[in-house]
């Protein structure tokens, strides 16, 4: 039990669209242990985004329970939701979602600003450390428009890491990136996962799902497959391979 | 979140779109500057009126002879002249609340001297008169108690007389003839300008009252009126009461008998005049206040646009752990900082405007410190008031929708 980070019990989400109830999620039960790297796959409308929103405490379930790090979140108030997002979860989005006209450093400092416990005294130092972890120490004072897509996603990752969360939720993290950059980002994910950080990501591409350790497939609001990945790809080796291919192409 | 961080975030957001922030604040800048400048002009006008009234003599009290009322026939004010030098002496000895008292013995006539002749008014007064009327001398000296006693034929000229009779010379020491009686000029009064009713106060000659009584008016016993000044403006009512009882005693009036004199002070006049200028000030300030409110609406407008534009930013902030209240406070702070900064610039701008006005026109606008605080506070209140709705809108966004917003 100690090891369990996420446990959902009959997690259900129903949206009211017009006059019709849309069952986005139907009684989903998942258990995810600490240190896992889970890829959630499924066509659009399969409920994977809804699941991500619920796991990320961005939305509340219609029924069912969601335990995160031992806390039953379905019984919490809005403000405590905000605290959980701040303390336990780091988000990485497809569109990076960095504040424009704001330096990388300031973007990474953002979650620290909303930390009510004030665990971290020196925001700048903590943010710099996070940027170092994603290899962007030399780009600290650049604003997003001066950074490449891959770099922007790494800034977003640093922002997700800065509060030392229990969980990183990545929603199609490489959806806007080319394949080489994507592999670079996965390389980083794998490294962080090796350091013990739990990662859950949503992806469309089966190739990328192979970088994870476990794959969950969804359809119509239900889990249809939940399996460990046997021939897991090593992003570092993959990167060498992709780079070599690119050279040949030239 | 700490107040310092909130302020920092708000300032950064404002500085990120400088041009827009400036345009937004412009409404407040103009509003605040307009309120301050308008009130300053109004206050300046009011001060001018007050000064004019004060120039009549501060705390001036005028006692005029009352109506004769014999056998039930009231013949109106001034018809029964019973003021004498004894009345003045009694007031001088007994009154405790006055600074000074002077008889007024009025006369008029043709004055010959210097370069020509001039018809003017000659007032016989006591040495206290200058203090009562707050009227300094331009040059020379005023006559003394001894001149009064000796019925000395000395006089002090108003500036209008000097202009007409001695345009080039120094009149002091010169001889003039008032209705053929020779007087020696010993002093010249400072120019006082028009009275509140528009006549020149400088077209006058002052001489010792007893001299005028004996030599010019032809009635060496009676006075036209008595003027006194109260020690302080808040004791005018008490002073009037005191003078009234002394005068009644002096005129041996029985209790129940009507006064045979009237005592007036300047308060009616000053109240009417200040009320007029106060209405002017209120009018100007309210017009300017409307522009301040329009400025506030400008802030609301821009903040609403800003909330829509920054929906994604709000989503990002919510996703990293901001509470709805954090977002509310952030946008409210932005609106307030914007309006307070606008207010500050407006205050600075109003000083510049008032300086230019006073320097290049004949306005004498002046800025009261309270009005700065009021205008500034009003600007802040407008920021909070008009910033609240957009901030509320921002804070009620759902994080998922906000993040998805394109």
Interface residues (C-beta under 8 A of the other chain):
Chain A: X53 X56 X58 X59 X78 X79 X82 X83 X85 X86 X87 X91 X93 X97 X98 X99 X101 X102 X110 X111 X113 X114 X115 X159 X163
Chain B: X1 X5 X9 X12 X16 X312 X313 X315 X316 X317 X318 X319 X320 X321 X322 X323 X324 X325 X326 X399 X400 X403
